[in-house]
Amino acid sequence: MYTEKKLTTEALRKKFKNNFNLCNFSIHVGQEMLRREGGVMLHDILKKVEERVDER
């Protein structure tokens, strides 16, 4: 049975000092995606945030 990995704010929050940093980073990633790709879903933004969180 295939189960997709669930993205949770809990897992992402552990990588930031506070929620404001997580929020600002997520907004920045979402804005970049919207500029490049047009309409995107929140799920796509969260996946990209998770991918890029270690690059910052």
C-alpha positions, 0 to 999 in steps of 0.5 A, spaced: 500 500 500 502 506 497 502 512 503 504 519 501 509 522 506 504 527 510 507 534 511 506 537 518 507 544 521 510 540 527 516 537 522 517 544 519 517 548 525 523 544 528 527 547 523 526 554 525 527 558 531 520 561 531 514 560 527 515 567 524 521 565 521 517 559 518 512 563 516 516 568 512 520 563 509 514 559 506 511 566 504 518 567 500 518 560 497 510 561 495 512 568 492 517 565 488 513 559 485 507 563 483 512 568 479 515 562 476 509 557 475 503 561 476 497 558 480 500 553 485 497 549 491 498 549 498 501 542 498 506 544 493 508 550 497 509 545 503 513 540 499 518 545 496 519 549 503 521 542 506 525 541 500 529 547 501 529 548 508 536 545 509 538 550 503 537 556 507 
